[in-house]
């Protein structure tokens, strides 16, 4: 009788329109991330009890694997010990969860699934192991977030609402890249990182194992790659060395994964239906390898493994046949360790003048290449043929996209989306990963990160607005494999910082890759993430709270006394602690108990931290006060013009060369009556001193939109006389080229 009723329920049609009504306000206990394709709600709830069982169809190892993972999760915080048994039933009996491939809907593909919950039992049906795994992940997300904790949790209602879900991903590639070349992450930290990716149906882990600053993978035939290439003298990148623990016994900084470590990660990921794609950089970004084997370089070396960002001349020599023998040996061992279809070879940021040695000039002549610009294509195509011969496919950053690129090479588009569109039009498969939406090393809020890399603010809301196929023709869109977020770690030295920069932005990437475009809505996503953050806390992730996106002007001067400041209680139930020196608040910082006096000086940087009980995350609001006026900084976000704060001798310093039309603005809130504004650029007073603005104007605005008052910079300085005007914003606008990184040393309001 029960089986018949369940069968009838499982066969119900699911109305696609109901998926669009999935709102936290309507269903407060539903927070599935990424959002599923179709959802239909029913009456009642299914309660998990100690005698609940998990059934798998006989002879289906894919179902058995997913069941084992589900049982492991339910045995943690929920304290259940479900028995896993095989069955020939095609519907679950009372108090059971059935995983089966029988009768699966082929239109849902390998990763799609159906999930049916009644008050009596649960059915998860899919064509294969990946779909069953994702159905189980969705079932876990229907339970209270505490289910993701390790130890038993008392007084929790371990039940899920009755419903039916029909779901499948939009794209086949939903990836996150982690750079461990700049800062090594221990194996256990990587495994935990994979756990959280799998919770959100991320299915590609792009492992950036090699770069100028480190070689992280053991290659048996070339032991010096790790003996020399895995270590450097310091942590570097302006990072406090105490933030990392990856120092060897001899004091050198770094580390590497043994081949056993690699197998452990790959096998663990496979169980979570995550493909690990290794990246072995070539022909550039190879200083660490060439420090060990300089004979394969264009210059012959020697090379020193440094700890600075940039583009270096550690480049493999394409005219030396021994170079290719070396790389083929390396890639053979790599492919033995990684069963992934794609092998990433980098291919980015190779200085063209690197190919000017005698050996490469001879190559250009012998191969009748048009010039050095074609050497990289020759190089990449040779590597591609070797990878193809092993039944794999080469993928590289979009610099490899040049005329003559091997037809089956895939492209990862990071310099915007136009290169991806061009590659797709030429018939190449493409992963969209544009800097402006998919780079996770940018800060998520103005001056709120402990140590952000670059200045433009890329919160989850910005990433969420990206569509990988926007503006493409149907034919081009057919070549888009999916989307990927990239975390470069020059200034991300440990797993805690890695987690903070990844979440919640990786959840936005997951939803871009999984959820149908018609169902994506940021307000809805944010409401679900408010619950998903409970899951992140339960698994011990140091995430950035998504609420922080809304923190504006919570630090204010008292209207009646501008020598004192107050902090609004923007996060209910949180304890407020603050700092007055621009440092990141901790639980030991000054406790806020009411308005406080500002310290002396013409610039005060206030940061308020909101600490929730039991949370590993902290929400931070910031206010910079120049001459006691609250200001908010912003800048144009061109790819080649990034800004960072906290230069030791200045307010700001550009990471790259800004150009004509770039701006740095700051808003006064509230607007202030000023007699003048002055700006000093550069690190010293010499006419051609480092960082001086060479061509630009200083402008002021009464409304923050129209800038009418201006002064031209001379020897790095400019002053706008305002004669008591009310000013809402001031900006620095470049009017010409800049041959040096720009430093803003001082801004004075009077």
N, C-alpha and C positions, 0 to 999 in steps of 0.2 A: 504493500500500500504506500509506504513512504517512498519507495523507489519509483513508483509510477508518478507520484506527485512531483518528485524532483525532476524526472525526465520531462514532464510537461513544462515545468518552469524553465529548464535549461533550453528548451526549444523555442521559447518566446522570442519574437522579433524585437530588436532594440531600435527604438526610434532615433535616428541620427540627430534630430533637433534637440533631443534632451541633453545631449552633451554640452550644448551651448549654455545650459542653465546651471551648470556646475559652479556654484558660487558659495563661498564660505558662509555668507550670511544665511543662505538657504539650508546648507548642510554643514554645520560647524565642525563635525567630526570627520569630514572628508577633506583630505589635503594630499592628493596624489601628485607627485612630482617625478617625471614630467606628466603633464595633463593627458589623460587617455582620450581615445578617439570617440567612443560612445559609452554612455553610462545610463542605466535605467534603474531607478530605485523601486524597492518593494517594501512590504511591511515586515516589521520585526527585526530581530538581531540574532546572530549566531554567536553563542557563548562558548569559548574554549574552556574545557574542564580538564582535570588531571587525567581522565581516562580517554581523552581524544586520541584518535588514531590517524595515521597517514597511510593511504593506500596507493600503490602504484600498479599499473597494468603489468601483468606477467610478461617477462621477456623484453622489457623496455628499459635498457640501462640509462637512457637520457632522463626518464622520469625518476629513476632511482637516485641519480645524482642530485636533481633539484629537490627531491624529498629529503635527502640527507641534510642539505643546507638549511631547508626550512625547519627541520626538526632541531638542528643545532641552535637556530635563532630562538625558537620557542622554549628551548631548555635553559635560556639565560635568565633575563629579568622576569619572564612569566613563570619560570620555575616548573614548566611542564616537561614531561618525558614521553612524548608521543611514540607509540610503537609503529614501526614501518613494516608493512606486510604487503605481499603481492596478492593480486586479485584478478578475477576475470570479469568483474562487474564493470559496466560502463557508466554507472551513476553511483554516487556515494551513499552508503547507508547512514543511519542516524549517527551523529557525533563523529563524523569522519571527514577527512580532506582527501579527495581523490585527484591524482595527477595522471593524465592519460593523453596519448596521441590518437586514440581511436576516434574517428569521426571529426578530426580537426578540419577546420575551414582552410583550404589551400590558398584562398585569396589573401589570407593574413600573412603569408610568407613564413620564413623560418623563424623570425623573431616575434611575430604576432601571437596573440593568445586570446582565449575567452576565459572569463572568471565569473562563476555563478555562485552566489551566496544566498542560502535560505536559512531560516531559523533552525534547520535540521542538519545542514552539512554544506560542504564547499566542493565545487568542481572546478579544476583548472585543466583546460584542454588546449593543446597546441600541437603543431606539426613536428616539433623537435625540441631538443634540450634547451635551446636559448629561449624559446617562447614559454616553456614551462617555468624556467628560472625567472623570467620577467613577470609571469603571472604570480609566482610566489612572492616576488618583491612587492607587487601591488597589494597582495593580501596583507603583508606585514605593515604596509603604510596605512591600511584601514584600521589597524590596531592602535592603541595609545602609543605615543612616541617612546615611552619608557621601555617598550619591547626590545629596543636596540641596546639596552644596557647589559652589562655582564652579570652582575649579581642579582639575586631575587629581589623583587620590589613588591611590597605588601600593599593591600587595599587598592588595587587597580582592577577595573572592570575589563577583563581580557575578552572583549567582544567586538564584533564588527557588524555594521548595518547590512541588512539584506539588499542585494543589488545584483545586477548583471553588467559586465564590462566586456566590450569587444574592442580590441586595441591592436595597433601595429605602428611601427616607426615610419616617419616620413623619409629619412635618409638612412643609408646603410653604414655610413661613417659618422660616428658621434665621438669625437676624440678630445683628449686633454694631453698636452705635451708637458713633461716635467724635465727641466734642465738640471742634471746632476753633475755636469762638467765644471760649473763654477763653484758649487758647494756640494760635496758628497753627502748623500743621504743614506743612512744604514738600511740594510735589507728589510728589517722589521718595519721601519717607518714607511718604506715603499709598499709593503704588503697592506698595511693599514690604510694607506692612501687609496689602494685599489679597492678595498672594502667599501669605501665611501663613494667612489666612482660607480661601483656596481649597484649600490642602493638607488642611484639615479639613472640607471640604464645607459650609462656611458659604456661603449663597447670597444674603444681603441685607446690604448695607453702608448703614446709616442714617447719613447725614452731617449732623451738627448744625452748620449753617453760620452761624446767626444767634442772637444772644442780647444781653443788656444790655451785655456787655463787648466785643462785636465783631461786625462784619458782614464776611463773608469771600467773597462772591461778586460778581463784576462785573456790574452792570446798566447796559447802555449808555444807556438813557433817563434814568437818574438817577445821574450820575457821583459826586455827593457821598456816596452810600452807601459807597463805598470811599475816596474822598478824605478823608472825615471819620470815617465809621463803622468803618473797619478799623483805627483806631489809637487808642491811649490813652497817657497819660504814663508809665506804669510797668507792670511785669509784675504786681505786686500779689499778693494772696492769701497774703502771708507767705512768698513764694518768693524765694530768692536769685536776683537778676536774672542772675547769671553762669551759671545753669543753662539759660538759653535764649539763642538767637542771633538771634531774629526781631525785630531792631531796624532801623528805617529809617535812611537817611542823616542825617535830622534828629534822631535819637535817640529818636523815638517808637517805641512797642512795638506790634507787630501784624503785619499782612500780609493779603493776599487772593489769591484765585484768579482769574486772568483767565478769560474764556470759553473760550479755547483750552486752559487748564489743566483746566477742567471737562470739556471734550470728551475730553481725553487720559485723564483718570481714568475717565470713563464707558465709553469704548471699550475701555480696558484691562480694566476689570472685566467687561465683556460677554464678552470672550474667555475669562475665567475662570468664566463662567456665574454672575456675581454681579450682582445688580440694585442699583443705587445709588438709594436713596430720599433725596431732599433734604428738609431741615427748614428752613422759613422761619417763624420764630416770629411769632405774632400771636394775639390782640390785645395780649397782655402780653409781658414779656421783650423789649421793643423799644426800649430806650434808645438803642442804637447807631444805629438807623435814624432815630429822632426827633431825635438830636443833629444829624443832617444835614438833616432836613425836619421841624422842630418844628410846622409848620402842620397836620400830620395827627394831632396828639396831643390828648388831652383837656384839657390845661392851656395849650398854646401855647408851652411851654418857658420858658427855655432848658434844655437837657439837657447834662450832662457825662458822658462815658463813664468810669465808674469801674473799679476793680479789686478790688471786694469782692463776696463772696457775699451773696445775699439776694433779697428780692422788692421790686421798685421800681415806681414809678408811671409808668414809660415805657410808656404804653398808648395804642393807636390810638383815635381818636374815632369811635364807631360812628354818630353822628348827622351826620357830615360826608360828603356824597356824594363829595367830592374824595378822601377817604381810600380809598374803594373803587376809584376810578379809578386811584389810585396803586398800590394792591395788585394790581389786575388787570393793570396794566402789568408790574409786577415778576413776577408769577406767569406771565404769558405768556412772558417771556424764560426763566424757570426751566423751564417745560415744553418750550420749544424745545431746551433743553440736556439735559434728563433724560427719557428715554423710559419711565420707570417707570410702572406702573399707578397707584401710590399717590404722592400728594404730601402730606408731613407739614407741618401748620401749627402744631404746638405746642398752643396753647390752654390751657396750664397756668398755675396760680398768678397769676391776675389779681385784684388787690385789688378787691373789690366796690365800694368807695367811689370807685373811679376814674371811674365813670359818673355822677358827680354834677355835671358841668358843665352849663351851660344848654343846650347843643346836644343832649346826650344825654338830658336831662330832657324836652326837646321830642320827641325820638324816642320815649321811653317813652310819652308822651301820645298822639302821632300813631299809633303802632303798637298802642296799647292793651295794652302789656306790663304784667305784674303789678308789676314793679319792676326795680331795677338787676340783680337776679339773672338776669333773662331777656335782658338786653342781649347777653351773650356768645352765647347760643343764636342770637339774631337775627343776630349778626355771623358766627358760624361757618356758619350755614345759607346766608347770602348768598355766602360764599366757596365753600362746597360746590357751590352751583348753578353758579358760574362754572367751577370745576374740572370738574364733570360735563359741562359744555357742550363741553369739550375732550376728552371721552372718557376722563377720568381719574377717580380716586376720592380723596376726602379722608380722611386719617387724622390723629388727634390724641391727645394724652394724655387720660387718663380724666376730666379735669375737663370735657371737652366733653359728657359723658354727662348731659344734662338733658332733662326732658320737652320733646318737640317737636324733638329732634335729627333732622336729615335721615336718612331711612331707610337710605340707602346709604353713610353715613359709617361708617368703621371706627374702632375704639377701641384704643389701646395702654394696657393696664392696668398702672400702676406703683404705685398706692397699695394694695398687696395684690392679691388675686385676686377679691375679692367684686365689685368694679366690673366686672371682665371677665365674671364670671358673669352679672351684671345686664345688661350690654350684649348678651351672647350670647342671653339669654332674650328680649330685645327684638328679636332678629333682626339685630343688627350683627355684622360680622366683627370678630375680636379677636386681637390679639397679646398674649400674656401676658409681662409684663416686671416682675414685682413687685420692689420695692426689697429685700425681705428675702432674695431669692435671686439676683437678676439684676443688681445694681449692682456694677460693677467698680471703683468709686472707694473702696470700703471696704478697710481694710487686711486683709492675708491672714494675719498672725500678730501676736501681742502685741508691740508695740514693735520690729518687725523691718523695717518699711519705711523707706526713706531719708526720706520725708516723706509719711506717709499723710494722707488727707483726713479721714475720720471714724473713730471709735474702734472700733465693733463689728467683730469678726473674722469675715470671710467667706472662708474658704479654699475651694479647689475641692471639698472634701468636702461643704461645706454646699450649694453650688450644685447639686452632682450629685444631691442628694436631692429636687430639685423636679420635680413632674409637672404640666405645663400644664393637664391636664384632670381632675385629682384632684377628686372631689366634685361634678363636673358631671353633668347628665343627658346621655343620648346626643344629644338635640336641641341642647343647649348646646354639647357637645363638637364637634358638626358645624360650629360657627361659629368654632372656634379655629384660626386660620391657623398658629400656631406659637409660637415662643419667641424672646426677644431679650435679650442682655446689653448693658448701657449703661455706657459709660465717660465720666463727667463729669470734666473736667480742671482744675478750679480749682487743684488742687495737683499737677498732672501736666504739667510745663512743657516736656517734650521727648520725642522719639520713644523714647529709651531707657526713660524712666519709663513711657511709654505701653505699650511692650511688656511691661514687668515687671508692670504692673497687669492686662494682658490675659491673659497666658499663665501657668499652664495653665487658667485659669478659662474662657477662650473654648472650649477643648477640651471642657470639661464642658457648656457650652451647646450645642456642636455635637452631642454625643452625646445630650443630652436631645431635641434636635430631630430627629435622624436615627434613632436606634436604638429598636427595639421595646422597650416598657416591661418585658416579660418577660425581656429579655436584659441589663438594666442592673444592674450590680453594682460597687460602688465599689472593692473590693479588686482586681477584675479590671481596671477602668479604670486604677487606679493602677499596676498592673504593666505595662500597655501604655504609660502615660505615661512610665515610667522609660526606655523605649526611644525614645518620641516626642521626649523632651527632646534626644536626640542629633540628631534632625532640626532642632529649633529652633536648636541650637548651629550646625549646618552652614549654616543660612541667616542666621546672625548675629543671632538674637533674644535680647534680654536678659530671659529668662524667670525666673520665680520657681520654683526647684526644688520639685517636689511632695513630695520627701522631708521638706521643712521642716515639713509638717503633723504629723510624728511627733516633732519635737524637743521634748522635755519634760525640764526639770531637768538639762540637760547641763552647766550651770554650777552648781557646788556649793561650799559651804564645806567645808574639811577637817574631818571629824568630830573629829580630835585637836587642831585649832588653828583656831578660827573667825576668826582674824585673817588667814587665808590662804584662797585659793580655788583650785579646780582645774576643768579643762574636759575632759569626756569626748570621746574621739575618735569622734564619732557618725557621721561620713561617711568610709567607708574610702577611703584614698588621698588625702585632702584635707589641705592645709596649713592650720593653725589660726592665725589672727591675732585680736587682741582689743583692745577699748578699755575705758576705765574712766570715761568722761565721758558715756556715753549716745550718742555719735556712731556713725555707721554704719561698720563696719570696711572697710578697703581693703587692697590688697596691700602697702601701706606701713605698716600698723598694726603694733603690737608682735607679734612672733612668739611663739607659745606653745611653751615647751619644758619645762613642768612647773609645779607649784603656785607661786603668786605672792602677795606681800603686798598687802593691800588698802590703799588710801590712807586718810588720816585723814578724819573726817567721819561724820555719822550717816546719810548716804544715798549709796550707790554704785550706779551703773547700769552693769552689765557687758554688753557685747555681744561674742559670739564669732562670727567669720566663718570658714566652711569653704570654702576655695578649691581647686577641682579643677583639675588641669593642663589648660591649653587651653580652659577653660570661660569663657564670658562671664558666667555667673551665679554668684552667691555664696549659700550657705545661711547663714542667720544665726539664732543662738539668743540669747536675752536673759534676764538675771536682774536684777531690782531688789532691792537690799538696803536695808531700812530698819532703822537701828540694828543692822546686821549680820545681820538676819534676812531670808532670801530670801522674797520675796512675789510672787504672781502676781495681777494685777489683772483684774477682769471687771466687766461691767455688764449690766443688762437691755438688751435690744436692741429696744425699741419704736421704731417708725418716727420718732416725734417726740422721741426722747431719744437723742442720739448723744454720744459722748465723744471727745475728742482728748487726746493727751499733748503734752508739750513746750511748754506755755505758758511764756513767758519769766519770769514771776514766780510760777509755781505748778506743782503736779504735774499737775493736770487742769483742764480747762474744758469744760463742756457746750456743744455747738454750738447746741442748741435748748433750749426751756424744758422741764425735767423736770417730772413731775407726781406725784401721790400714788401710792405703791407702787413707784416706781422705786428702784433700788438701785445702789450702787457697792460692790463687795466686793473684798477681797484675802485670799488664802490664804497661810498661813505654811507653808513646807515646808523642814525638818520643823516640827511644832508647837513652840511655845516657851513657857517659863514666864515670865509677865509679871506685873508689879505694877500696870500700868495702860496704857491707850491713850488718846491725845488727838488730836483733829482740829481744825484751824483752817481755816475757809472764808473766802472773800472776799479782795479785793486790798488791803484796808487795815483799820485797826482802828476805823473809824467804825461806830456802831450800824447804820446803813443803807448800809454800804459796798458797792461793786459786787461781785456774785458771792457774797454771804453766803447761807448756807442759812437759809431763813426758817421752815420747818416740817419737822423731821426728828429722827431718833434715831440714836445710835451704838450698835451692838450687837456683842457678842463671842460666839464659839461654841467649845466644846471639841472638837466633831466636824466642824465645817464645815457642819452641816445644821440643828441646833437652836440658835437664838440666844436665850440666856436672860438675859444681862447687858446692860443698856442704860442710856443716859443721853440726856436730851433736849437738843437744841442750844439755846443761848441766845446771842444776839448773834453767831451764826456759829461758836460754839465748843461742844465737848462733850468730856468726859473720863469714861471708864469705869474705876472702881477694881476691880482684879482680885485683889489680895492673894495673889500667887504661884500663880495658876491656870495650867494648861496650856491654851493657846489655839491653835486650828487656823485660825481665820478671824475677820475683823472686817468689818463692813459698815456703810454709811451708807444709811438707808432714809428716803425722803421720806414724811411723814405728811400733807402738804397741798400746796396749789398753790405754785408758785414763780414770781414775777413777773420774775425776772432769771436770766440764764444763771448756772449754778452753778460756782464756782471752788473747788477743793480746794487750799488753799495749803500745808498741812503736815500730815503724819501722824507722830506720835511714839510709839514703843514703848518701854516701860521695865520 
